[in-house]
């Protein structure tokens, strides 16, 4: 499921209410916080030009922190271990740092597409 589809489903009130009780256990089971990752660190940037552009626009300190988290998670994967519990990402620390930029870039791409698909009519 694409980023856009999951974003759309999350904004339907009854879907959101139905899935709310499962959100906490699902995030815990996913385990990305146990290796020091935030939710937005999981975004696949290789295949998505919007995500690639959003990542390029990240402030330097946020990009450096993302790289550090990714390297630390890779090290945990290589050693088949988890971080000590005090180094896990807490829910209040798991902020969406990339999602707002992705939304802005997606809107810009959509606007550019709308302008690019306009037809020029030449009248003689």
C-alpha positions in Angstrom: 0.0 0.0 0.0 1.4 3.4 -1.0 2.1 6.3 1.3 -0.9 8.2 -0.1 -3.3 5.3 0.4 -2.4 4.7 4.0 -2.6 8.5 4.6 -6.1 8.6 3.1 -7.4 5.6 5.1 -6.1 7.1 8.3 -8.3 10.1 7.8 -11.6 8.2 7.6 -13.1 8.6 11.1 -14.6 5.1 11.4 -11.4 3.4 10.1 -9.3 5.4 12.5 -11.6 4.5 15.5 -11.6 0.8 14.5 -7.9 0.6 14.3 -7.0 2.8 17.3 -7.0 -0.1 19.9 -4.5 -2.0 17.7 -2.1 0.9 17.1 0.0 0.6 20.3 0.5 -3.1 20.2 1.2 -3.0 16.5 4.0 -0.4 16.9 5.4 -2.4 19.8 5.4 -5.6 17.7 7.0 -3.8 14.7 10.0 -3.2 16.9 11.5 -0.3 15.0 11.7 1.8 18.2 13.7 -1.0 19.9 16.6 -0.4 17.4 16.4 3.4 17.7 14.3 4.2 14.6 11.5 6.7 14.3 8.4 6.0 12.1 9.6 8.3 9.3 12.9 6.5 9.1 11.0 3.6 7.6 10.0 5.5 4.4 11.4 3.9 1.3 13.2 6.7 -0.6 14.7 4.8 -3.5 11.5 4.3 -5.5 9.6 7.5 -4.7 10.8 10.8 -6.1 8.6 12.7 -3.7 10.3 11.1 -0.7 13.7 11.6 -2.2 13.0 15.3 -2.7 11.6 15.6 0.8 14.7 13.9 2.2 16.9 16.3 0.3 15.0 19.3 1.9 15.5 18.0 5.5 17.5 20.4 7.7 21.1 19.3 8.1 20.8 18.4 11.8 17.7 16.3 11.2 19.4 14.5 8.2 22.4 13.8 10.4 20.2 12.4 13.2 18.4 10.2 10.7 21.7 8.8 9.3 22.9 8.1 12.9 19.6 6.3 13.7 19.9 4.2 10.5 23.5 3.2 11.2 22.7 2.3 14.8 19.8 0.2 13.6 22.0 -1.6 11.0 24.5 -2.3 13.7 21.8 -3.8 15.9 20.7 -5.9 12.9 24.2 -7.1 12.2 24.8 -8.1 15.9 21.2 -9.6 16.2 20.6 -7.5 19.2 18.4 -4.7 20.5 19.4 -1.4 22.1 19.3 -1.1 25.9 15.8 -0.2 27.0 16.8 3.3 28.0 17.9 4.0 24.4 14.7 2.9 22.8 12.7 5.6 21.1 9.8 6.6 23.4 6.4 7.3 21.8 6.6 11.0 22.6 10.0 11.1 20.8 8.6 9.4 17.7 7.7 12.6 15.9 6.9 12.8 12.2 9.8 14.9 11.0 9.6 13.9 7.3 5.8 13.5 6.8 5.1 17.3 6.6 7.8 17.8 4.1 6.5 14.9 2.0 3.1 16.4 2.0 4.5 19.8 0.8 6.6 18.1 -1.9 3.6 16.0 -3.1 1.5 19.1 -3.4 4.2 20.9 -5.4 4.6 17.8 -7.7 0.8 17.7 -8.2 0.8 21.4 -9.0 3.7 21.1 -11.4 1.9 18.1 -13.1 -1.3 20.2 -13.4 0.6 23.0 -15.1 2.6 20.6 -17.3 -0.5 18.9 -18.7 -2.1 22.1 -19.9 -2.5 22.3 -23.7 -1.4 25.2 -25.8 -3.8 26.1 -28.5 -2.4 28.0 -31.4 -4.9 30.1 -33.4 -4.2 31.4 -36.8 
